[in-house]
Amino acid sequence: MDVHVLHCHEPTEWIEGCLDSLHTEPVTVYLRPGIAGKVGLARARAFACGSAPYVSFVDGDDEVVDGAFSAAMEVLDSRPDVVSTYCDIQLIGRPDGEGYIKAPWNPSAQLQRMAEVHHLHVMRRAAVMSCLDELARWDGYEEYVLMGLLCRYGVHHHIPRKFYRFRQHSAYPRAGAIGGQAMRRAATRLVTPVLAPLIAAGVMQRDTG
């Protein structure tokens, strides 16, 4: 698996902590410079690094938990209908168990909530590569757009484990825009034709194993 870490404004010790958490994982890590104001473009260029069948990314101020990528690959290896996995979140610097619990994947929730399919995406490279040109156009909502477009190639799958360690803070400016209402509407318009047929067909994750 190829995993990239973008760095832009993160303190050095946070990036080092991120890389340390990846050290024993079965991944090849690419530390790549971010592009201020062009998060989608930086992400697209980073995804193009390497040639492994699976790709992922970790934000430079966050960390992963041992076993995160092995668990994702186990799902992807056994489920050809799954295009990507995601997991639950432990907050860094907070008591164990404090974080965010995601629900099993549901395309209706994914369409309506910008952060529904969010954190430690482990994805099939072939699907991601087909989305890079569109991804490169987005600064803000770039993750929402990518996760929506990936549903052209398969379903997402939630792994009910807190495999991602998220640092909640306002210590430095984001590398790109968060995005306003106009950008949100544009992103929703883009992914609705992909997700709406899945919603109409009742496609969703029916197991949590």
C-alpha positions in Angstrom: 0.0 0.0 0.0 1.1 3.5 -0.8 0.4 6.1 1.9 1.1 9.8 1.6 1.4 12.5 4.3 1.1 16.1 3.1 2.9 18.8 5.2 2.2 22.5 5.0 1.9 24.3 8.4 2.2 21.4 10.8 4.8 21.6 13.7 7.7 19.3 13.1 7.0 17.2 16.2 3.5 16.4 15.0 4.7 15.2 11.6 7.3 13.1 13.3 4.6 11.6 15.5 2.6 10.8 12.4 5.5 9.2 10.6 6.4 7.2 13.8 2.9 5.8 13.9 3.3 4.5 10.3 6.8 3.0 10.9 5.7 -0.6 11.5 2.7 -0.6 9.2 2.7 -2.6 5.9 2.9 0.6 3.8 5.3 2.7 1.7 5.1 6.3 3.0 5.5 9.4 0.8 6.1 12.6 2.7 4.9 15.3 0.2 4.7 19.1 0.4 1.3 20.6 0.4 0.2 23.4 -1.9 -1.4 26.2 0.0 -4.8 27.0 -1.5 -4.8 23.9 -3.7 -5.4 20.9 -1.4 -7.0 18.8 -4.1 -4.1 19.3 -6.5 -1.6 18.4 -3.8 -3.6 15.3 -2.9 -3.9 14.3 -6.5 -0.2 14.6 -7.1 0.6 12.6 -3.9 -1.8 9.8 -4.9 0.1 9.4 -8.1 3.2 8.3 -6.2 4.0 4.6 -6.2 2.2 1.7 -7.9 0.7 -0.4 -5.1 -2.8 -1.7 -5.6 -4.1 0.2 -2.5 -3.6 3.9 -1.5 -4.3 6.0 1.5 -3.4 9.2 3.2 -2.8 10.4 6.8 -2.9 14.1 7.7 0.4 15.3 9.1 -1.0 16.3 12.5 -2.7 12.9 13.0 -1.6 9.3 13.7 -2.8 5.7 13.1 -3.1 2.8 15.4 -1.3 -0.5 14.9 -3.2 -2.9 12.7 -5.2 -0.2 10.9 -4.0 -1.0 7.4 -4.0 -4.7 7.8 -7.6 -4.6 8.9 -8.5 -2.5 5.8 -6.6 -4.8 3.4 -8.3 -7.8 4.8 -11.7 -6.3 3.9 -10.5 -5.2 0.4 -8.8 -8.5 -0.4 -12.0 -10.5 0.4 -14.6 -8.1 -0.9 -14.3 -7.0 -4.5 -17.4 -4.9 -4.2 -15.7 -2.6 -1.7 -13.8 0.3 -3.1 -12.6 1.8 0.2 -12.7 1.4 4.0 -12.9 3.9 6.8 -12.9 3.6 10.6 -13.7 5.3 13.9 -11.6 8.0 15.5 -9.8 8.5 18.8 -9.0 12.1 19.8 -5.3 12.7 20.5 -4.8 14.1 24.0 -8.2 13.0 25.3 -9.1 10.0 27.5 -9.2 6.6 25.8 -12.5 6.0 24.1 -13.2 9.7 23.5 -13.6 10.3 19.8 -16.1 9.7 17.0 -18.0 6.5 16.2 -19.1 6.2 12.6 -22.1 4.3 11.3 -22.0 1.4 8.8 -21.8 2.9 5.3 -25.0 4.5 4.0 -25.0 6.4 0.7 -27.8 8.7 1.9 -25.8 9.8 4.9 -22.7 10.2 2.8 -24.6 12.5 0.4 -26.1 14.6 3.2 -23.2 14.9 5.7 -19.8 16.2 4.5 -17.8 14.3 7.1 -19.8 11.0 7.1 -17.2 8.9 5.2 -14.1 10.5 6.7 -10.7 9.4 8.0 -8.3 6.7 7.1 -9.6 5.9 3.7 -7.9 2.8 2.3 -8.8 2.7 -1.4 -8.2 0.8 -4.6 -5.6 2.6 -6.6 -7.3 2.0 -10.0 -10.5 3.8 -8.8 -8.6 6.7 -7.2 -6.5 7.3 -10.3 -9.6 7.7 -12.4 -10.7 10.6 -10.1 -7.5 12.6 -10.0 -8.3 15.2 -12.6 -11.5 16.1 -10.9 -9.9 16.0 -7.4 -7.2 18.4 -8.5 -9.8 21.1 -9.2 -11.1 21.2 -5.6 -9.8 23.3 -2.7 -12.4 22.6 0.0 -14.7 19.6 0.0 -12.0 17.7 -1.9 -12.4 14.6 0.3 -16.2 14.6 0.0 -15.9 14.8 -3.8 -13.4 11.9 -4.0 -15.5 9.7 -1.7 -18.5 10.4 -3.8 -16.9 9.7 -7.1 -15.3 6.4 -5.8 -18.9 5.0 -5.5 -18.9 4.6 -9.3 -16.5 1.6 -8.6 -17.9 0.1 -5.5 -19.2 0.6 -2.0 -17.5 2.0 1.1 -17.1 -0.1 4.2 -16.9 1.0 7.8 -14.5 -0.9 10.1 -15.9 -0.4 13.7 -12.5 0.2 15.4 -10.8 3.5 16.5 -7.9 3.0 14.1 -7.3 6.8 13.4 -6.0 9.2 16.0 -7.2 12.7 15.2 -5.7 15.9 16.6 -8.5 18.4 17.2 -7.0 21.9 17.3 -6.8 25.4 15.7 -3.1 25.7 16.0 -2.4 26.8 12.5 -4.3 27.8 9.3 -5.6 25.0 7.1 -3.7 24.6 3.9 -6.8 25.3 1.8 -10.3 26.5 2.1 -12.9 24.9 4.3 -15.5 25.8 1.6 -18.7 27.8 1.8 -22.3 27.1 0.8 -21.7 27.7 -2.9 -18.9 25.1 -2.9 -20.9 22.7 -0.9 -23.8 22.9 -3.4 -21.4 22.4 -6.3 -19.9 19.3 -4.6 -23.3 17.9 -3.9 -24.4 18.4 -7.5 -21.3 16.5 -8.7 -21.7 13.4 -6.5 -25.5 13.2 -6.5 -25.7 11.3 -9.9 -23.3 8.7 -8.4 -25.0 8.3 -5.0 -28.7 8.8 -5.9 -29.0 5.4 -7.8 -27.5 3.6 -4.8 -29.9 5.3 -2.4 -32.8 4.4 -4.7 -31.7 0.8 -4.9 -31.3 0.5 -1.1 -27.6 -0.3 -1.3 -25.9 0.1 2.1 -23.6 -1.7 4.5 -25.7 -4.3 6.2 -23.0 -5.9 8.4 -20.5 -4.3 10.9 -18.0 -7.1 10.9 
